[in-house]
Amino acid sequence: MKTKILAIVEIAIVLCLVFLTASPVTATEQTQTMQKASASEVKASEDFVLGIYGNANEDNTIDMRDVTYIKLVIFGKKPETELCDANYDGRVSMLDVVQTKLIIVGKEGKLTLKDFLDRTVTVKEPVRAAVLNSNFELMIYALGAYNQVAAVSEKYREKYPLIKALIEAGKIPEDLPKIGGSLWSGLDLEKLMEVSPDCVILWAYSEADYERVEEIEEKTGIPVIAIDLDVIEDLDRAMLLLGWLFNKELEAEEIINRMREEREKVLLRTDEVEEKVTTFLVYYLKDSEISTEGKGGVNIDILERINTIPVTGDIEQKYLYVSLEQVYAWDPDVIILFSMSKETLSPDMIYNNSAWEGLKAVKNGRVCDLTGYYYSKAYGWHPGGISMRMLALAKCAYPDLFEDIEEDEYARNLFYEYYGISFIPSDCK
């Protein structure tokens, strides 16, 4: 008898929920739903699928089409996808229709997603996040969601001039709780638990990172969202994921489309190249070896997209050391110095070293200085950063095609658009 009553009560609850979510919403909610349905230009066919449970038809947005799709799955008319299980209870039912409708109008109490380690993570909404990477801080700021950042990493903040500039301009607070470093470097779990955010957002990519992330969750009880950025499309994917996490999906789509426009401006010029130059990246020098990048790295990816021939582009190892003898065998047209900071590398270290003087690039004065690209120039993984990196690499390879573009001025305008401050990379040491 009790079982019957419980079953009847459960059915009644489901029917009530379905009725409530099917009932007319406010004018604001109707507008929001229509905007979400019409504004999505970030399609699933473009290299990734938005890993939010509720993106049932996997078209990289969540709207009434997903509601319809879930209903058709329930009636056996459409194939079930993993993301149909919007409320993540292990089955597809009308409760997933309810959850999807709540996501559409921004009233979900929780959100389940796939992170970049392919882990399923459920977080409370609206979310307060501890953010352990300054690139992710900048992405969240660009979305207009920085008020939901609960704690940050002190390790990266000290090195990143663009973050300092935002603090000095009063755009972001300086006194946010600091919870140590990064995944493997000085993360203070006790401090993290004191802050008690709804989730932690950090950079992670390896099997060892996976285990460490699981350990942090187990010890603190706080969900961890891992993001790993390898190729340009990963930045688009991360922006979209963060957009839905912070209920700023329309802003995310606008930023993604703007970033793509900026990249396309560069590619339209380099597409005209008839004779491609060969390029060689130098990260730093270690004794007789040279640190560089191989296949799978974002910079090799960019160099190929802008119509150059990276001499290490066919080497399967992502990061590697090569000998100077091997560089002579390649004899690249352009050598690009690409260390993260300015202290470790400079053109003088190449031009004033007789061991390098026989190389074509050295003879022709084609050693291009992009040292400090990550910190000083702020050409990292954030809106504006990758666009500027592509432009800078293209100017190194084909300066004549970009002689009308002054890099600092272009960067100042772009960073102002995303962050509302005047930031000039060459002013940073």
N, C-alpha and C positions, 0 to 999 in steps of 0.2 A: 504493500500500500504506500509506504514511504517513498519507495523507488518511483512509483507512478506519479506521485505528487511532485517529486523533484523533477522528473522528466517534463511534466506539464509546465512547471514554473520556468524551466530552462527554455522551453519553446516560447513561452509568453514573453520572456526577456528578449529573445532574438527577434520576435515579431515587433516588439515595441521599438527596438533599436532600428530595425529596417524601416518602420513607419516614420520614426523621427528623422532619419537621414533622407528619406524619400520626400518628406514634407518640404514646402517651399522655404528656401533660405532667404536671408535678407538681401536687399539690393546690392549691398557691398560684396557679399559672398558670391552672388551671381556674377557680378562684374569680375571678381577675382578668378572664378572658375573659367569664364570665357577668355580672360587674358591668358591664363595658363594653357588653355587649349590652343590659342592662336599664336602665342609668342614663341613656341618651341621650334627653333631651327636646328637644334643639335640632335641629329638623327642617329639611330642605333647603327645604321650602316657605316657610319664614320668611325670605325676602328674600336669602338667600345660600347658597352651597354651600361646604362645607369643602374647601379646595383642597389636600388631601393626596393624593398618588398612593398608591392603596390604598383610597380611598373610592370604590370601583368603581361602586356603585349610587347614589352621590351622596345618601345619606340623612343625611349629617353626623356619622357615626360610622364606625369601622372595626371590624368584627367578622366572625363566621363567615358572615354573610349576604353579605359582600363576597367571601369565598373561594368560596362557592357561585356567586355572580354571575360571577366570572372564569372558573370552570370551564364555566359555561353559554355564555359568550362563546366560549371555545376550541372548544366543540362546536357553535357556530353557532346556539344556542338563544336568545341574548339579544344586543341591539345593543351594540357596543363603545363605551365612553365613554373619554375621554382619561385619566381617573384609573384605569382598569383596569391601565395599565402601571406597576404598583407599583414595579418596580425601575428604571424609566425607561431601558430599553434599546432603545426604538423598536418593540417588538412585544409582543403579549400571549401569554404562554406559561405553563407550569407554574412557571417561575421567579418569576412574579408572585404565584402562589399561595403559594410559599415566603416571599417578602418580606412579603406581607400577614399571614401567620401570625406572622412575627417581629415585625411592628408590633403585632399584637394582644397579644402577651405581653411587649412592651417590650424585645425583644432585637435590634432592627434595628441594623445597623452604620451605616446611612445612611438619610436621609429626604429625599424629594423633594416639593416643595410649590410652589404658585402664590402669589406675594406680591401686594400690592395694586396693583402696576404691571403685573400679569398676566405677570410674569417667572417662568420656571421656575428654581428654586434647589434644589440638592442640598447637604445639610449632613451632616457626620459626627455620629453619635450614640454616646454621650450628648454633648450639645452644651455648649460653653463660649462664651458670647456677650458681645461688646462692645455695650453698650446706650447709644444716643446720645439718649435722651429720657427725662426723669424720669417721665412718665406710663407709659411702658413698663416702667421700673424698678418702679413701684408695682404694675403688673399682674403682673409676674413674682414680686414679693414675695408678693402675695396668693395666688398659685398654690403658694407654698411652694418655689420653685425659685431663690431669690436666691443660693444657694451656687454656682450655675452662671453667675453674672455675672462676667465676667473683667475688664471695664474699663467706665468710664462717661464721660459728658460733664461737664466741670467747669462749662460755661456754664450749664446749667439747674440743677445742684445748688445753686449759690450763691443762686438766686432762690426755690427751692421750700421753704417752711417745713415741709411734711409730710415731705420727705426728711430735713431737718435734725433733725426730731423723732425719726425712726426711728434716725438715727445716735446722737443723744444718749441714746436708750433702749437702745442696744447691740443693736438689731435688725438693723442692716446695718453693714458695716465702713466706716469713714471713709477708710481708706488704700488703696482700690482704685486701680489705675492710671488716670490721667486721660489721655484721648487727644484733648484739645482740645474743640472746640465741636460744631457740627452739620454737616449735609451740605455747607453752603456757607460755614460760618463757623469757620475755625481748626481743622479736623480735621487732626490730625498723623498722616500716613500712616506715617512712620518709626516713631513710637511704637506705632501700631497693629500694624505688622509685628513689633515687638519682643514685644508681648504675645501675638501669634499666636493669636487666638481662632478658634473653628471657624466663626463667622459674626459679622456686624455687623447689629444691628437699629436702624433709624432711620426717621424720618418723611420721606416723599417722595411727590409726587403729580403733578408736571408733566412735560411732555416734556423740559424742561431737566434736571429732577431725574433722569429716566430715564437720560439721557446721562451725568450725573455719577456715578450709581450704577454704571453699566457701566465707567466710567473707574476708579473705586476698585477694582472687582473685577480689572480688567486690570492695574493697577499693583501690587496687593498679593497677588493670588491668593486672597483671602479672600471667600467668598460673602457677599452683602449681601441682607438681607430688608427690603423697603420696606413700610411700613404707612402708610395714609392714612385718617384718620377724618373723615368728613363728616356722616354721620347716625347716629342712636343705634344702629341695627343694625350699623354698622361696629365699634362697641365690642364687641358680642357676637361678631362674626366674628373680631376680633383676639384676644379672650380664648380662643376655641376653637382658633385656629391656634397660639397660643403654648402652650396646654395640650398639644397633640399634639407640638409641637417639644420641649418640656421633659419629656415623658412624665408630664404631670399633667392628662390629659384629663378624668378624673372630677372633679377639683377645679375645672376650668374650667367644666364643665357646672353644677356646684353654684353657682358664682359667677354665671353667666349667669342661671340661674333665680332667684337671690336678687335680682339687679339688676332683673329684670323684675317681680318682686313689688313692689319698692319703687316703681317707676314706676307700676305699676297702682294702688297706694294713692292716689297723687296724682290719677290720671286718674278714679278712681271718684268723687272729690269734684267735679272740674271738669265731669264729664259732666252734672251736675245743673244747670249754669248755663242759665238761660233767656234772659237778655239779655247777649250777649257784649260785652266791652269792646274798644276799639281800642288797640293798643299800638305804641310806637315805641322802637326801640333806638338808643342813642347810644354809639358807641365813643370818639370824641374829637372835639374842636372844632379846626378848622384855618382860621384867618382867618374868612371869612364862610361857610365850608362845614362841614357836619356829616358825620362818618364814620358809616356805618350798614351794615346787612346786608340783602340781598335774598333772593330765592328760591334755595334750594339750601343755605343755611347751616343749621347744626344748631340755632341759637337760634330762627330763624324756624320751623323744623320743630317745636321744642318748644312755641313760643307757639301754633301751630296745634293741636297735640295737646291742649293744656290749655284749648282752647275760647276763645281770644282771636282777634281779627282784627288781625294785624300789618299796618300800613298799607303796608309795603314788600313784602308777601308775594307780590305779582304781578310784581315787577320782576325780570327775568331775571338781571341782574348780581348775583353773589354778594356782593361788597363794593363799596360805592359812596359817593359824596359827594352830599349834597342841600343845597339852600339852606334858610334859615329860612323864606323865603316859601313854599316847598313844604310845610314842616311846618305852617305856618298853614293851608294849603289842606286838609291832612289833619285838623288839630286833634285829635290823639289823646286818648283818655281817660287813658292812662297813659304816662309817659315813663320808660324804664328806662335808667339809666346803667350801662354794661357794659364799662368799660375793664379791661384785664388787670391794671393796677396802680392804686393809689390816688392816685399823684402827679399824674396827667394830667387828672383830672376829679373834680368834686364837685358835690353839689346846690347849694351856694352859688353856683357859677358860673352856674347857671340862675336860681335864685330872686332873686339880686342883680343880674341883668342885665335892664334895662328892656325890651330887645328881645324878651324871651321872655314878658313878664308878661301878654300878652293871650291866651295859650294856655290852653285848658280845663284841662289837666293841672296847669299852674302855679297857676292860680286856685284849684283844688281841693286843692292840696297833694299831688298824685299823681305826684311825681317820686321814683322809687324808686332807692335807692342800692345797686347791686351792684358798685361799683368794687372792683378787687382780687380779682374772683371767681376768677381763674386761679391766681395765686400765693398771696396772703394767705389767701383762703378755701379754696384747694385744691379748687375745683369744676371741675377739668379732666377730661381723658379717662382716667379710671381707675375701678375699682370704688368706689362711693360718690360719686365726683365728679360724674358726670352725673346720678345720682339726686338729689343735693343741689341741683344746678343747676336741675333740673325743679321741685323743691319751692320753691326761692327765687323763680323766675319766677312760679310759681303764686301764691305769697303776695303778690307785687307786684301781680298782676292782680286777685286775689280774696282780699284779706286776711281777710274775714269767714269764709270757708270753712276757714281754717287758723289761726284765732285760738287754738286749743287746742294748737298745735304751736310750741314754742320752738326756733327754728332751730339755735342753738348746741348745745343739749342733744341734739337729734335727730342733728346731725352728729357729736357726740362719741360717741354710741352706735354710729352706723353705721361710723365710722372705726375704732373699737375692734374691731368685729366683723371687719373686713377686715385690720387692721394690728396689732391687739393693743396699741395705745397710746391714751392719752387726749389727743386733739387737739381744741382748741376754736378754730374759725376766728377769732372776734373778738379772741382774744388776740394774733393776729399783726398786725403793722403793715406 
